[in-house]
Amino acid sequence: MTAHFRGILALFVVTVVWGTTFPAMKNMTDYLSANWIVVVRFSIASLLLSPFLLRASKADLRYGAISGVLLFFCYLFQVEGLALTTSNRNAFVCGLNVLVPPLLGVFAGKLPERRIIVALGLALAGLFALCWDGAFIWGKGDTLALGAALAFGLYVKLMEVQTRKAERLMSLTAAQIFTVAVCAALWIALREVPRGDVAGPQDINDYWAYIAKGLQLYQANLLYLGVVATAAIISLQTWGQSHSTANEAAVMYAFEPGCAAIFGYIWLGETLAWSGMLGAVLMISGMIASQWSTSRPPTVLAPE
């Protein structure tokens, strides 16, 4: 087995694992808030990657903090939207993030390539078919998922610059993950924890008892997300991208929403109508078309 083939196989595993995160998180959103899912997941990953964080330079810590704040909002929008829609629909809409970087080039005055025009047409047609149920139905969960796609696309563009400046890529990644955990914890402290005159001791005790029960109830999901999907998969992704071409990596990543739909069916019993299946195929085709002629290696992303 050649190193090239092992690289492709590694990217396939990465894509499959990313696909499992949607039903894994969806299973918890009826009980735990988006921020609690994010803070626990990234705290576990931060602990595992702490050796890289301890050896990080000041520059890598600064780059990681900047991109980590943006990455926090990516996950916040994604998980908040996931609570209001199905995991496969959320995954397909979030997958549109691959179209954002080339669109940013259009807004900067660069004429779009033919592949971008084709990709946008396919993606918009797919989005319409995915949301069609006798009428075009678009909810708040879809808007949040689209916000997550935009945030992820902006994050990719930011990482194109920062990965060239970073001294150690894993230190940069560890700093990002730690920043996401800190931002989620601060958000919880400011927005969720009962406080003020109306929050008595009993309210606070009830709140923490509720959270403790949720963490215990979904500990397997949280450990899977933190250890496998956030910490371990980064190393495999980085290695896989170093042994494959840009086209191969982009095509593999485009199938993440399809993997999410499969696991949503197996894990949660979610299904897609014929219009949803057509929309999924069109959107995946658009994602592949948007990246097909990319010649340079894709940016190393944090796991989804």
Wavefront OBJ file of the C-alpha trace (Angstrom):
o trace
v 0.000 0.000 0.000
v 1.565 3.293 -1.121
v 1.747 6.439 1.025
v -0.535 8.166 -1.473
v -3.222 5.520 -1.087
v -2.883 5.635 2.704
v -3.327 9.423 2.523
v -6.577 9.037 0.557
v -7.750 6.397 3.023
v -6.945 8.741 5.928
v -9.043 11.514 4.370
v -11.880 9.051 3.881
v -11.780 8.217 7.602
v -11.709 11.942 8.447
v -14.790 12.567 6.299
v -16.671 9.645 7.838
v -15.873 10.793 11.380
v -16.940 14.359 10.588
v -20.217 12.945 9.278
v -20.900 11.196 12.598
v -20.644 14.439 14.583
v -23.989 15.767 13.334
v -26.170 12.954 14.742
v -23.891 12.723 17.800
v -24.600 16.376 18.624
v -28.235 16.254 17.518
v -28.815 13.514 20.089
v -27.897 15.978 22.861
v -29.477 19.240 21.728
v -32.856 18.499 23.333
v -31.159 18.543 26.748
v -27.862 20.443 26.662
v -27.412 23.892 25.144
v -25.103 24.433 22.193
v -22.534 26.126 24.413
v -22.327 23.262 26.877
v -21.759 20.803 24.039
v -19.047 23.049 22.594
v -17.304 23.819 25.901
v -17.100 20.183 27.009
v -16.031 18.925 23.596
v -13.275 21.495 23.205
v -12.141 21.308 26.826
v -11.487 17.584 26.406
v -9.600 18.237 23.162
v -7.633 21.099 24.765
v -6.503 18.803 27.556
v -5.326 16.171 25.095
v -3.492 18.724 22.926
v -2.051 20.704 25.853
v 1.550 19.538 25.174
v 1.420 21.405 21.840
v -0.071 24.429 23.586
v 2.673 24.526 26.209
v 5.343 24.622 23.479
v 3.579 27.278 21.410
v 5.252 30.570 20.550
v 3.572 33.902 21.340
v 2.843 34.392 17.647
v 1.112 30.998 17.365
v -0.920 31.736 20.495
v -1.984 35.090 19.036
v -2.955 33.593 15.671
v -4.801 30.783 17.435
v -6.738 33.195 19.631
v -7.895 35.277 16.655
v -9.020 32.319 14.568
v -10.405 30.543 17.646
v -12.923 33.337 18.286
v -14.246 32.987 14.733
v -14.252 29.202 15.063
v -16.343 29.500 18.251
v -19.109 31.280 16.353
v -18.890 28.633 13.629
v -19.734 25.921 16.137
v -22.244 28.073 18.021
v -24.303 28.680 14.864
v -23.951 25.065 13.786
v -25.140 23.475 17.036
v -27.844 26.088 17.680
v -29.185 25.429 14.178
v -28.930 21.679 14.725
v -31.390 21.947 17.617
v -34.012 23.383 15.242
v -33.696 21.083 12.226
v -32.619 17.578 11.233
v -28.956 16.564 11.352
v -28.760 15.716 7.634
v -30.381 19.020 6.558
v -28.050 20.938 8.890
v -25.051 19.094 7.458
v -25.934 19.851 3.826
v -26.499 23.571 4.479
v -23.294 23.840 6.570
v -21.447 22.084 3.737
v -21.946 25.162 1.573
v -18.951 26.684 3.373
v -16.722 25.408 0.537
v -18.298 28.050 -1.728
v -17.503 30.990 0.571
v -13.751 31.470 -0.140
v -14.207 31.747 -3.934
v -17.174 34.085 -3.382
v -14.985 36.322 -1.233
v -12.687 36.594 -4.231
v -15.652 37.728 -6.336
v -16.520 40.447 -3.806
v -12.876 41.546 -3.902
v -13.226 42.244 -7.615
v -11.941 38.982 -9.056
v -14.163 37.666 -11.843
v -15.595 34.234 -11.016
v -14.302 31.207 -12.869
v -16.709 29.067 -14.843
v -16.492 26.304 -12.232
v -17.680 28.752 -9.537
v -20.694 29.774 -11.596
v -21.572 26.105 -12.188
v -21.016 25.280 -8.502
v -23.249 28.115 -7.312
v -25.995 27.105 -9.723
v -25.885 23.497 -8.529
v -25.732 24.528 -4.854
v -28.686 26.923 -5.116
v -30.761 24.362 -7.022
v -29.858 21.746 -4.429
v -30.724 24.060 -1.550
v -34.113 24.777 -3.120
v -34.828 21.055 -3.616
v -33.679 20.228 -0.071
v -36.079 22.784 1.416
v -38.995 21.964 -0.914
v -41.943 20.191 0.698
v -44.843 21.337 -1.442
v -43.589 24.851 -0.730
v -40.213 26.351 -0.022
v -39.816 25.968 3.727
v -36.922 27.830 5.369
v -36.665 28.006 9.136
v -34.491 29.623 11.792
v -32.408 26.454 12.021
v -31.565 26.743 8.321
v -30.569 30.402 8.767
v -28.245 29.475 11.635
v -26.758 26.638 9.556
v -26.161 29.078 6.703
v -24.507 31.433 9.205
v -22.262 28.542 10.252
v -21.368 27.919 6.601
v -20.440 31.587 6.154
v -18.390 31.600 9.361
v -16.560 28.400 8.366
v -15.786 29.873 4.954
v -14.368 33.032 6.527
v -12.373 30.843 8.901
v -10.843 28.960 5.965
v -9.818 32.244 4.358
v -8.252 33.444 7.617
v -6.376 30.168 8.033
v -4.856 30.516 4.574
v -2.894 33.464 5.964
v -2.201 32.172 9.462
v -0.945 28.723 8.475
v 1.796 30.406 6.443
v 2.888 32.460 9.462
v 2.618 29.761 12.153
v 5.801 28.199 13.481
v 4.058 24.957 14.511
v 0.755 23.986 12.923
v -0.308 21.770 15.827
v 0.450 24.568 18.306
v -1.752 26.887 16.267
v -4.508 24.275 16.240
v -4.225 23.666 19.989
v -4.453 27.415 20.638
v -7.595 27.612 18.508
v -9.256 24.730 20.330
v -8.385 26.218 23.738
v -9.797 29.598 22.639
v -13.075 27.993 21.548
v -13.400 26.316 24.966
v -12.735 29.608 26.788
v -15.207 31.557 24.621
v -17.923 28.945 25.184
v -17.301 29.006 28.947
v -17.526 32.815 29.040
v -20.705 32.726 26.963
v -22.243 30.262 29.420
v -21.251 32.420 32.392
v -22.762 35.547 30.825
v -25.843 34.126 29.094
v -26.907 30.905 30.791
v -25.926 30.601 34.460
v -28.729 31.974 36.710
v -27.657 35.222 38.400
v -29.034 38.478 39.749
v -31.797 39.173 42.249
v -34.226 36.732 40.628
v -31.776 33.832 40.802
v -31.810 32.450 44.306
v -29.597 29.660 45.673
v -32.199 27.066 44.718
v -32.226 28.221 41.092
v -28.435 27.952 40.896
v -28.410 24.528 42.562
v -31.126 23.277 40.231
v -29.213 24.592 37.215
v -25.977 22.818 38.084
v -27.822 19.623 39.005
v -29.522 19.725 35.589
v -26.191 20.233 33.782
v -24.481 17.481 35.787
v -27.262 15.068 34.878
v -26.928 15.977 31.191
v -23.153 15.530 31.196
v -23.548 12.134 32.821
v -26.366 11.117 30.492
v -24.410 12.000 27.338
v -20.872 11.322 28.533
v -20.253 8.795 25.756
v -21.255 11.310 23.058
v -19.131 14.053 24.621
v -16.077 11.841 25.011
v -16.417 10.711 21.403
v -16.671 14.301 20.159
v -13.769 15.520 22.293
v -11.314 12.639 21.957
v -12.030 11.260 18.490
v -13.776 13.969 16.445
v -11.874 16.997 17.757
v -8.437 15.923 19.019
v -7.441 12.680 17.299
v -8.887 13.423 13.876
v -6.761 16.581 13.453
v -3.553 14.565 13.352
v -4.988 12.116 10.851
v -6.319 14.922 8.655
v -2.989 16.767 8.645
v -1.096 13.607 7.705
v -3.623 12.631 5.041
v -3.481 16.018 3.322
v 0.296 15.810 3.161
v 0.017 12.608 1.098
v -2.773 13.553 -1.318
v -3.586 16.139 -3.966
v -5.838 19.149 -3.556
v -8.503 17.697 -5.858
v -8.580 14.426 -3.961
v -8.900 16.140 -0.579
v -11.626 18.518 -1.786
v -13.655 15.672 -3.278
v -13.377 13.629 -0.073
v -14.499 16.576 2.100
v -17.473 17.257 -0.164
v -18.967 13.919 0.830
v -19.171 14.871 4.522
v -22.874 15.884 4.308
v -23.634 12.563 2.627
v -21.930 10.735 5.489
v -23.940 12.833 7.936
v -27.179 11.831 6.191
v -26.224 8.151 6.345
v -25.392 8.301 10.046
v -28.491 10.415 10.689
v -30.532 7.557 9.230
v -28.663 4.845 11.165
v -28.358 6.749 14.461
v -31.550 8.842 14.570
v -33.817 7.249 11.959
v -33.885 10.455 9.872
v -34.798 10.132 6.213
v -34.861 12.398 3.154
v -37.779 12.681 0.740
v -37.087 12.368 -2.995
v -36.699 16.160 -3.222
v -34.240 16.096 -0.350
v -32.233 13.321 -2.012
v -32.129 15.321 -5.245
v -31.076 18.430 -3.320
v -28.322 16.507 -1.557
v -26.924 15.202 -4.850
v -27.007 18.677 -6.430
v -25.337 20.319 -3.426
v -22.558 17.721 -3.235
v -22.027 18.144 -6.999
v -21.718 21.897 -6.490
v -19.197 21.428 -3.668
v -17.058 19.145 -5.846
v -17.306 21.482 -8.847
v -16.229 24.487 -6.750
v -12.945 22.802 -5.792
v -12.181 20.588 -8.761
v -9.579 22.751 -10.483
v -7.846 23.895 -7.295
v -4.120 23.313 -7.761
v -2.679 24.180 -4.347
v -3.237 22.021 -1.252
v -6.392 22.842 0.746
v -6.118 24.630 4.048
v -5.833 22.420 7.128
v -9.141 22.881 8.943
v -10.194 22.203 12.471
v -12.494 19.170 12.637
v -16.267 19.582 12.440
l 1 2 3 4 5 6 7 8 9 10 11 12 13 14 15 16 17 18 19 20 21 22 23 24 25 26 27 28 29 30 31 32 33 34 35 36 37 38 39 40 41 42 43 44 45 46 47 48 49 50 51 52 53 54 55 56 57 58 59 60 61 62 63 64 65 66 67 68 69 70 71 72 73 74 75 76 77 78 79 80 81 82 83 84 85 86 87 88 89 90 91 92 93 94 95 96 97 98 99 100 101 102 103 104 105 106 107 108 109 110 111 112 113 114 115 116 117 118 119 120 121 122 123 124 125 126 127 128 129 130 131 132 133 134 135 136 137 138 139 140 141 142 143 144 145 146 147 148 149 150 151 152 153 154 155 156 157 158 159 160 161 162 163 164 165 166 167 168 169 170 171 172 173 174 175 176 177 178 179 180 181 182 183 184 185 186 187 188 189 190 191 192 193 194 195 196 197 198 199 200 201 202 203 204 205 206 207 208 209 210 211 212 213 214 215 216 217 218 219 220 221 222 223 224 225 226 227 228 229 230 231 232 233 234 235 236 237 238 239 240 241 242 243 244 245 246 247 248 249 250 251 252 253 254 255 256 257 258 259 260 261 262 263 264 265 266 267 268 269 270 271 272 273 274 275 276 277 278 279 280 281 282 283 284 285 286 287 288 289 290 291 292 293 294 295 296 297 298 299 300 301 302 303 304
